[in-house]
């Protein structure tokens, strides 16, 4: 199944669509780390999600298969945005807790930028009281 991701870097960055296909996703039950084989266009990447990254992606922290599958697109977005650290010539991307935190900050700041630039409407009572003053 092909999916599209919207990547938001800084608040001023432009949005970029990155199509990706998840080929295989699995969680290692012993060390609670995830592995995603994903295709970004013509490139095939292996994304390794650390246990701490899995714990950091949502609250309450859980390193379960359900949580891993629930945030599969988020981990692919982190890998596509270049926030993850590349290993083995760029074919393997490691997602750590720090990568998740940077991604969340970028995502939250882009949402806050949208809120700050949205027009603010004053209630009718406030507008009339400002004119009277």
Protein Blocks (a to p, Z undefined) as FASTA:
>chain_A
ZZdddddfbfkbccdddddddfbdcddfklopacddddehjbccdddddfklmmmmpccd
dddfklmmmmmmmmmmmmmnomacceehhlaccddfklmmmmmmmmmmmmmmmmmmpccd
ddfklmmmmmmZZ
